[in-house]
């Protein structure tokens, strides 16, 4: 079921005429990186006594393997091993203590080697310069909107692409307001081609990292203007996807009449002023790399920010 409908790049001439008649105000290059005051976060259900004890036991175990305080990476690891992190890993493994312990321990080892929050912005910036992936706006639950536009893909370096994805995940976490622990993804395939399509291997690496090292961080992923070649890729990777992640992916129709073009109606997931015009909203945004990069780093840390993961 479609949650909302976007304007289609292939809309009729009358639809385009109607859309262009709206005055959205001057174009801005400033992304929205602060949640609106009226967001309504989706709160987790209260834990039972047994679940609370499992979280305590998981953190107690992690304290036995945490880095020494003398280690330069200790503050980062200490901040990651929070009550909220343990809660997410327990939920991801349906409160199976041993499964959650194994999963979290593997993530800790991965983070020690990868150091995802310390990825160098100067190195990553090359991947970001075309605007193929950026944050701009929030949904009504206060989840940062991670916008992806494959048509602007500018790299064939799979490692660079994956590093950029991880960089964005870490920055997205730092954009989350109080009581929010997930992001929402909007992928617009408009004007994309087979040459822009990510490889199956890259897609699988992304899904592996998201499912195993960032569990319970994806709220929903909206895929619009989906071309046949991505549908083929999706069918190839679907068997390897975590069922919970798979349930959060929505393929949205772009067959809509003029009256249905407003995606953020009173019951819609994203307010119009939080979504850029090109995606059906009213925020007249144009990506500009220097402006975006400076705003992102000023908000999330330059070069990075050590935080307690909530």
VMD Tcl script that draws the C-alpha trace (Angstrom):
set ca {
  {0.00 0.00 0.00}
  {1.32 3.41 -0.94}
  {1.75 5.75 1.99}
  {1.85 8.78 -0.28}
  {2.35 9.71 -3.91}
  {5.08 11.87 -5.40}
  {5.02 14.02 -8.47}
  {6.18 11.98 -11.38}
  {8.85 13.11 -13.80}
  {6.60 11.72 -16.53}
  {3.48 13.64 -15.50}
  {1.23 15.11 -18.15}
  {1.73 18.61 -19.50}
  {-1.30 19.86 -17.58}
  {0.15 18.49 -14.33}
  {3.49 20.20 -14.97}
  {1.70 23.42 -15.75}
  {-0.20 23.23 -12.47}
  {2.94 22.45 -10.53}
  {4.97 25.28 -12.01}
  {2.21 27.80 -11.23}
  {2.89 27.46 -7.50}
  {5.16 30.08 -5.97}
  {7.62 28.28 -3.66}
  {9.63 31.39 -2.89}
  {13.33 31.89 -3.57}
  {15.65 28.92 -4.00}
  {17.78 28.10 -0.98}
  {20.95 26.04 -0.68}
  {20.60 25.60 3.08}
  {19.52 22.07 4.06}
  {17.12 21.49 6.94}
  {19.26 19.79 9.59}
  {17.23 20.64 12.69}
  {13.99 18.86 13.51}
  {10.77 20.88 13.66}
  {9.47 21.58 17.16}
  {6.19 19.74 16.57}
  {7.61 16.32 15.69}
  {5.99 13.31 17.36}
  {8.51 10.52 17.97}
  {7.48 6.88 17.92}
  {8.26 5.66 21.42}
  {9.34 2.10 22.15}
  {7.11 -0.03 24.33}
  {8.15 -0.14 27.99}
  {10.44 -3.07 28.78}
  {9.42 -5.85 31.11}
  {11.51 -6.67 34.17}
  {13.04 -9.59 32.28}
  {13.92 -7.42 29.28}
  {15.40 -4.71 31.50}
  {17.59 -7.31 33.18}
  {18.76 -8.63 29.82}
  {19.84 -5.11 28.82}
  {21.77 -4.77 32.08}
  {23.38 -8.17 31.59}
  {24.36 -7.35 28.01}
  {26.03 -4.09 29.07}
  {27.74 -5.88 31.96}
  {29.19 -8.39 29.50}
  {30.34 -5.62 27.16}
  {32.13 -3.99 30.10}
  {34.31 -7.11 30.30}
  {35.59 -6.64 26.75}
  {35.57 -2.86 26.41}
  {38.81 -1.15 25.50}
  {41.16 0.10 28.17}
  {40.58 3.69 29.26}
  {44.11 4.42 28.05}
  {43.14 3.49 24.48}
  {42.55 6.53 22.26}
  {39.33 4.99 20.94}
  {37.90 4.28 24.41}
  {35.65 7.42 24.59}
  {34.07 6.47 21.25}
  {33.43 2.89 22.32}
  {32.12 3.96 25.73}
  {29.68 6.34 24.05}
  {28.49 3.63 21.67}
  {27.88 1.04 24.40}
  {24.89 2.85 25.82}
  {21.63 1.58 27.25}
  {19.88 2.59 24.01}
  {22.38 0.62 21.91}
  {21.85 -2.51 24.01}
  {18.09 -2.02 23.70}
  {18.30 -1.87 19.90}
  {20.45 -5.00 19.65}
  {18.14 -6.91 21.96}
  {15.11 -5.88 19.88}
  {16.90 -6.78 16.66}
  {17.42 -10.32 17.97}
  {13.94 -10.55 19.49}
  {15.33 -10.50 23.04}
  {17.49 -13.58 22.50}
  {20.35 -12.70 24.86}
  {23.05 -14.88 23.29}
  {22.16 -13.79 19.76}
  {22.19 -10.11 20.76}
  {25.49 -10.53 22.61}
  {27.12 -12.12 19.57}
  {25.74 -9.43 17.27}
  {26.85 -6.52 19.46}
  {30.30 -7.99 20.05}
  {30.82 -8.34 16.28}
  {29.78 -4.71 15.82}
  {32.21 -3.53 18.50}
  {35.05 -5.39 16.77}
  {33.97 -3.95 13.41}
  {33.86 -0.42 14.81}
  {37.34 -0.76 16.31}
  {38.70 -1.62 12.89}
  {36.49 0.61 10.72}
  {36.10 3.56 13.12}
  {32.97 4.70 11.25}
  {32.44 7.96 13.13}
  {36.01 9.02 12.37}
  {35.83 8.72 8.59}
  {37.66 11.77 7.24}
  {35.23 14.35 5.78}
  {37.93 15.64 3.42}
  {38.33 12.17 1.93}
  {34.59 11.47 1.86}
  {33.71 14.81 0.26}
  {34.64 13.55 -3.21}
  {31.73 11.09 -3.03}
  {29.34 13.79 -1.83}
  {30.07 16.58 -4.30}
  {27.35 15.80 -6.88}
  {24.46 15.61 -4.40}
  {23.78 11.92 -4.92}
  {23.16 11.45 -1.19}
  {22.46 14.02 1.52}
  {20.25 14.89 4.49}
  {17.51 17.46 4.17}
  {14.37 17.68 6.27}
  {12.58 15.48 8.80}
  {9.43 13.41 8.74}
  {6.62 13.98 11.23}
  {8.19 11.53 13.67}
  {11.37 13.61 13.75}
  {13.40 11.16 11.69}
  {16.06 12.78 9.46}
  {15.35 12.43 5.73}
  {18.23 10.77 3.91}
  {17.76 11.76 0.27}
  {19.33 9.58 -2.44}
  {19.44 10.41 -6.15}
  {21.24 7.67 -8.10}
  {21.30 9.76 -11.27}
  {24.09 11.80 -9.71}
  {26.33 8.81 -9.02}
  {29.92 9.93 -9.65}
  {32.01 6.98 -8.54}
  {32.81 3.40 -9.49}
  {34.83 2.87 -6.33}
  {32.74 0.42 -4.30}
  {34.83 0.96 -1.16}
  {34.41 4.71 -1.50}
  {30.67 4.29 -1.98}
  {30.35 2.10 1.12}
  {32.49 4.49 3.18}
  {30.20 7.33 2.15}
  {27.14 5.31 3.19}
  {28.65 4.60 6.61}
  {29.69 8.25 6.96}
  {26.09 9.28 6.26}
  {24.69 6.78 8.74}
  {26.91 8.18 11.49}
  {26.04 11.78 10.60}
  {22.35 10.90 10.43}
  {22.52 9.56 13.99}
  {23.96 12.90 15.08}
  {21.07 14.71 13.39}
  {18.44 12.81 15.39}
  {16.53 14.91 17.93}
  {15.53 13.72 21.40}
  {13.67 10.38 21.53}
  {14.40 9.62 17.86}
  {16.65 6.70 16.88}
  {15.78 6.07 13.24}
  {16.19 7.69 9.84}
  {13.86 7.74 6.85}
  {15.24 7.24 3.35}
  {13.81 8.69 0.15}
  {15.35 7.30 -3.04}
  {14.39 9.14 -6.21}
  {15.33 7.15 -9.31}
  {14.21 9.89 -11.69}
  {16.47 10.04 -14.79}
  {18.72 7.27 -13.48}
  {20.22 4.79 -15.92}
  {21.80 1.36 -15.77}
  {25.21 3.01 -15.49}
  {24.02 4.71 -12.27}
  {22.57 1.52 -10.82}
  {24.51 0.20 -7.82}
  {25.97 -3.26 -8.26}
  {24.49 -6.25 -6.49}
  {27.71 -6.55 -4.47}
  {27.51 -2.93 -3.30}
  {23.83 -3.30 -2.39}
  {24.58 -6.43 -0.38}
  {27.43 -4.70 1.49}
  {25.14 -1.80 2.32}
  {22.40 -4.11 3.59}
  {24.89 -6.17 5.59}
  {26.25 -3.08 7.35}
  {22.78 -1.63 7.94}
  {21.30 -4.87 9.30}
  {24.26 -6.10 11.34}
  {25.90 -2.91 12.59}
  {23.05 -0.38 12.58}
  {20.05 -2.48 13.65}
  {16.80 -0.68 14.37}
  {18.12 2.50 12.73}
  {15.95 2.41 9.59}
  {12.45 3.76 9.98}
  {11.27 3.42 6.39}
  {12.71 3.62 2.87}
  {10.57 5.14 0.12}
  {11.61 4.20 -3.43}
  {10.06 6.33 -6.19}
  {10.32 6.37 -9.99}
  {11.81 2.88 -9.73}
  {13.22 1.70 -13.09}
  {13.04 -1.88 -14.31}
  {16.78 -2.47 -13.92}
  {16.71 -1.65 -10.21}
  {13.67 -3.87 -9.76}
  {15.78 -6.66 -11.24}
  {18.63 -5.87 -8.83}
  {16.22 -5.77 -5.91}
  {14.88 -9.22 -6.75}
  {18.44 -10.54 -6.71}
  {19.28 -9.10 -3.28}
  {15.89 -9.61 -1.63}
  {16.63 -13.21 -0.55}
  {19.64 -11.94 1.43}
  {17.76 -9.15 3.19}
  {16.80 -9.19 6.83}
  {12.98 -9.68 6.87}
  {12.50 -6.68 9.18}
  {14.49 -4.43 6.85}
  {12.61 -5.75 3.84}
  {9.28 -4.85 5.42}
  {10.39 -1.22 5.73}
  {10.94 -0.73 1.98}
  {8.05 0.89 0.13}
  {7.83 1.08 -3.65}
  {5.65 4.09 -4.37}
  {3.49 4.67 -7.41}
  {3.84 7.89 -9.37}
  {0.49 7.43 -11.13}
  {-1.41 10.28 -9.52}
  {-3.78 12.95 -10.72}
  {-3.27 16.59 -9.91}
  {-5.47 16.46 -6.82}
  {-3.34 13.65 -5.34}
  {-0.01 15.33 -5.93}
  {0.33 16.77 -2.41}
  {2.18 14.01 -0.57}
  {2.09 15.57 2.90}
  {-1.60 15.81 3.52}
  {-2.89 15.89 7.07}
  {-2.33 12.15 7.37}
  {0.92 12.06 5.36}
  {4.31 11.10 6.80}
  {6.23 14.26 5.84}
  {5.16 17.89 6.18}
  {5.31 19.86 2.94}
  {7.74 22.41 4.35}
  {10.18 19.60 5.22}
  {10.33 18.09 1.73}
  {12.01 19.68 -1.26}
  {9.98 20.79 -4.25}
  {11.53 18.20 -6.58}
  {10.08 15.45 -4.38}
  {6.62 16.91 -4.06}
  {7.11 19.30 -1.14}
  {7.37 23.05 -0.76}
  {10.95 23.52 0.41}
  {12.62 25.16 -2.59}
  {16.01 23.54 -2.15}
  {18.90 23.25 -4.59}
  {21.94 21.20 -3.58}
  {25.18 23.17 -3.34}
  {28.15 21.17 -2.11}
  {30.07 23.88 -0.17}
  {26.92 25.09 1.59}
  {25.65 21.61 2.40}
  {29.00 20.24 3.55}
  {29.67 23.19 5.83}
  {26.19 22.96 7.37}
  {26.46 19.20 7.88}
  {29.86 19.36 9.56}
  {28.91 22.35 11.70}
  {25.91 20.38 12.95}
  {27.39 16.88 13.29}
  {31.05 17.57 14.06}
  {34.09 18.88 12.23}
  {35.86 16.54 11.69}
  {33.65 14.39 13.97}
  {31.82 14.44 17.29}
  {32.05 11.83 20.07}
  {28.55 11.21 21.42}
  {26.52 8.88 23.60}
  {24.41 6.85 21.19}
  {20.75 7.31 22.01}
}
mol new
graphics top color blue
foreach p $ca { graphics top sphere $p radius 0.5 }
foreach p [lrange $ca 0 end-1] q [lrange $ca 1 end] { graphics top cylinder $p $q radius 0.2 }
display resetview
